[in-house]
Structures are given as C-alpha cells and as structure tokens.
Amino acid sequence: MLKRFNNILTPIIAVLLGIIVGTIIMVVSGYDAVAAFTALWNGAFGESYYVGEVVRQFTPYILAGLAVAFAFRVGLFNIGVEGQFLVGWLAAVWVGVAFDLPKIIHLPLAILAAMAAGALWAFIPGFLKARFRVHEVIVTIMMNYVALHVTNYIIKNIITDNKDKTDLVKESASLRSDWLQSITDYSRLHWGIVIAIIGCFVMWFLLERTTRGFELRAVGFNQHAAHYAGMSVNKNIILSMVIAGAFAGLAGAMEGLGTFGYATVKGGFTGVGFDGIAVALLGGNTSIGVFFSALLFGALKVGALNMPLEAGVPNELVDIIIALIVFFVASSYIIRVFLDRFSKKEVK
C-alpha cells in the first residue's frame, strides 16, 4: 500500500517541482508569475471554448501516451509513435476521402485503417527486435523520418495532383459533432475523446485482466523467466509493438477525422508522438495515469496560447515547465528514495 502511494505521489511531486522551478525562471526573467499562471488557467478553463480545445488537444495525447506506455510495460521503448501517428493519420484520411459509404460503415473503416497502418509500421521494429535483436529505439527513430517523407510523398503525388493538402474527409467518415461544438462555443471538440477513453479501458483490461496481458507483463519483467515458463517471448514482443502501433495510428485518426479533417504535407514532425513519451512517463505507464497526464499536458499547451495576450509572457515558458516536469519525472528515483526515507522515519 505504501509503495503504491509513493508511486502516485512521485509524479505529483515532479509536477510541483517543475512548476516551482518554472516560476523561479519567470521571476528571474522579470515576468509576473501570478499573472502568467492566471492567464494560463483562463486560457485553458476560462471559457467553454477553451475547455473544448483542451479536451480536443489531450485526446490524441491520451492515445499517443498509451502507445508508449503499452510497449514500455512489455519492456520496449517505442520512440516511433510519431511515425505510427503520421501513417495512421494518412490512412484514416485516405479512406475518408476515397470512399462514399454509409457512416456506420465508413467511419469505423477509416478508424480501422488508421489502426492497421500504425500497427503495420510498428510491426517492423517489433519483428526486427524479436528475430534479430535489433534495438527498437534505433529502428523506431529512423522509421519516424521514413514515415514523414513517405506520407508527404503519398499526399503530394498519389492522393492529390501535386497539392500540399488532401480534400476534406467525407461527412460519413468525420468525427466532428455540431452538438459538441455548439456547447463549447464552436471549438474543434469531436467524438474522439470517447474513443480515447475506451482506449484507456482496453489497455487496462488487456494487461490486467487477460491471460495474454499476464504474458506480456511477464515478458516485460523478465524475458528469460518468461521463456523458461513456456511463454513465447518473440511473439509477445511483436504483439506488444503491434498493439502499441495501433494506439498510435488511432491517435492519428483523431487528427485526420476530427480536429483537421484532412492530411497535409508537413515540414517537420507534429510533436504529438514525442509528447506521448512525456505523457506516458508522467502517467507511470498506467492507463489512468496516462489519462490525467494527457489532461495536464493538453491544458498547458492550450492555456499557454493565452499567456502572451493576457500577461505578456512568452508561451515558450510553458515548454520550459513541461521540460522541467519531464526532467523531474526522469529523476523520479531520487524522489522515491526521499519518500522511502521519509516513510521509514514516520514508521519509527
């Protein structure tokens, strides 16, 4: 019980330390920290429009965080979420543009296409890890760049006639909702948040309540012990990467079918996949932790846009705070040591 409490307390302390150090940086730089955080809060929760944008922002963060967390629970570091995210985005839009079907068929088909594309992209590093023991970090990093340039080529030369943007997905493949937008003062909120919450439940149920999930976690704890217990380590490595890639592809579908409704040629990475790493780390690689971590990151990202307008504070300071939070999460061992020592003193 004490260990679980410390595991919950550690990310909270990391967030507080990040905010405290970020506040010190603001004050030293000559900015009003109180005005800055007030503007941040108002920009995230001050109006229904901003609330809708926060929910819209953290929807893909949840799924990207799950993609990192799921692989990590099996002992793999999936840095390729950004690439899996991009191919999922493109696949969803491609199906959404190319077909004219009833919504009950078209929307699920586009979502499944995104999941399949992300899973296929993640299968490659998973197979190389299982078959040849090629480190997944190197392969997934390289495949991010491959995904970026391949998707740009397909958009410009296959889906469109030398254009930088596809057509809008058909209404039958869209996640957008007039009702959700109207109650949030016409923000870009869409039904993807429901899918993201279902994704959290799926990850929890799969890992904690199924035999396959037990095998996956066993491989993550100790591959040699899992092998001697009769489990197929290679099969579970590939399966974990495929499932993680499906989550990442689904995150791409949220953008392609919901937020934007199209795919465009990109000059660089979107950052969602890389933010997913921070979300998973802060969330302790658990589904409930990822949900609340994504909420924090979404609020910080959206609220930061109001800081220059209301307080005259550059929104890059929020990126500094996020980086500090990640730093303290990465240094969580030190925090845990301190908590353990404090707990032992309390017991005495």
Salt bridges, closest charged atoms under 4 A:
GLU53 OE1 - ARG56 NH2 2.64
GLU53 OE1 - ARG188 NH2 3.07
GLU136 OE1 - LYS129 NZ 3.24
GLU136 OE1 - HIS135 ND1 3.72
ASP164 OD1 - LYS156 NZ 3.37
GLU208 OE2 - ARG73 NH2 2.68
GLU215 OE1 - ARG212 NH1 3.19
ASP275 OD2 - LYS301 NZ 3.95
ASP319 OD1 - LYS301 NZ 3.50
